[in-house]
Amino acid sequence: MTGRTEIRVREIRRRTQRYRRRRENRVLSSLAAFSLFLLAGIGFLLRGVQARGISAVAEGYSSVLLRENAGEYIVVGVAAFVAGVALTVICIRCKKKRSTRMENAEDEEAMK
């Protein structure tokens, strides 16, 4: 390749990496926003579930929870767990895609 072609190829690769980083930043920002909204929603749900006087009970807290309104606590706990698992899976997939893209780019560079 000539010098000008190499410069153009480097510029194309640099721009491609910049666009990929922007896209990854957008994905991470949207995941962070989703997590914050989820946390706010869980807080909103728990505010309606909280009963007066439960915080004053020092011993036997679990028996108080099982006596009344335990169903809502269970639903919120399961929903939080499912959301955490889904968020983890999404992050792992994004990381795998990024690493395979980088490996493919390195392989293409090595072939040239």
Secondary structure, DSSP 4 states (H G I P E B T S, - for coil): --HHHHHHHHHHHHHHHHHHHHHHHHHHHHHHHHHHHHHHHHHHHHHHH--TTGGG--S-HHHHHHHSSHHHHHHHHHHHHHHHHHHHHHHHHHHHHHHHHHHHHHHHHHH-
